Amino acid sequence: MRKYIFLIGDFSDFDSAEELATAYLSGEEEFSKYNASAYHISLSEECKVGGYLSLADIAIEIGRGQAMSRGWSRDGTFNCLIAD
């Protein structure tokens, strides 16, 4: 089982995806200060989806779907995927 965390945060709080990841890795209390969200994704090593070459690619699309269904937009946001 591979575990990932998809992060998304508003441009007004972050200057880059790297800054978003750093805020998350600083701890839950620090991350909660920002207009940002984290989505945990677990995928079986055998998971395959046509058109995607890696589990990370699949996890990114799942994370984006979760974020968009909860009101986030790709406009005005940074996003990234980190291994859990």
C-alpha positions as CSV (number, residue, x, y, z in Angstrom):
1,M,0.0,0.0,0.0
2,R,1.4,3.4,-1.0
3,K,0.2,6.5,0.9
4,Y,0.2,10.0,-0.3
5,I,-1.0,13.4,0.8
6,F,-2.4,15.9,-1.8
7,L,-2.1,19.5,-0.6
8,I,-3.8,22.5,-2.0
9,G,-3.5,26.1,-0.7
10,D,-4.4,29.6,-1.7
11,F,-2.0,32.0,-3.5
12,S,-2.7,34.5,-0.8
13,D,-1.0,32.3,1.8
14,F,1.8,30.7,-0.3
15,D,4.3,31.7,-2.8
16,S,5.0,28.2,-4.1
17,A,4.0,24.6,-3.9
18,E,7.3,24.0,-1.9
19,E,6.1,26.6,0.7
20,L,2.8,24.8,0.9
21,A,4.5,21.4,1.6
22,T,6.8,23.0,4.2
23,A,3.8,24.5,6.0
24,Y,2.2,21.0,6.1
25,L,5.3,19.3,7.3
26,S,5.6,21.9,10.1
27,G,2.7,20.3,11.8
28,E,-1.1,20.3,12.0
29,E,-1.3,23.4,14.2
30,E,0.9,25.4,11.9
31,F,-0.9,24.2,8.7
32,S,-4.3,25.0,10.2
33,K,-3.4,28.7,10.2
34,Y,-3.6,28.8,6.4
35,N,-6.3,28.6,3.7
36,A,-5.2,25.1,2.7
37,S,-6.3,21.5,2.8
38,A,-4.8,18.1,2.9
39,Y,-6.3,14.9,1.4
40,H,-4.9,11.5,2.4
41,I,-4.8,8.9,-0.4
42,S,-3.9,5.2,-0.1
43,L,-3.4,3.1,-3.2
44,S,-2.6,-0.6,-3.6
45,E,0.7,-1.3,-5.4
46,E,-1.3,-3.1,-8.0
47,C,-3.6,-0.1,-8.8
48,K,-3.6,0.7,-12.5
49,V,-5.6,3.3,-14.4
50,G,-5.3,3.7,-18.2
51,G,-3.4,6.8,-19.2
52,Y,-1.5,7.2,-15.9
53,L,2.1,5.9,-15.6
54,S,2.6,5.8,-11.9
55,L,0.7,5.6,-8.6
56,A,1.7,9.2,-7.9
57,D,0.0,10.3,-11.1
58,I,-3.2,8.5,-10.0
59,A,-3.0,10.0,-6.5
60,I,-2.7,13.5,-7.9
61,E,-5.9,13.1,-9.9
62,I,-7.7,11.6,-7.0
63,G,-6.5,14.4,-4.8
64,R,-7.6,17.1,-7.3
65,G,-11.0,15.4,-7.5
66,Q,-11.4,15.5,-3.7
67,A,-10.3,19.1,-3.5
68,M,-12.5,20.3,-6.4
69,S,-15.6,18.4,-4.9
70,R,-15.0,20.3,-1.7
71,G,-15.0,23.8,-3.4
72,W,-11.4,24.3,-4.3
73,S,-10.4,25.6,-7.7
74,R,-7.2,25.2,-9.7
75,D,-7.3,29.0,-10.2
76,G,-5.4,30.9,-7.5
77,T,-4.0,27.8,-5.8
78,F,-0.8,25.8,-5.5
79,N,-1.0,22.1,-5.1
80,C,1.4,19.3,-4.6
81,L,1.7,15.6,-3.7
82,I,3.9,14.3,-0.9
83,A,4.5,10.7,0.1
84,D,3.1,9.8,3.5
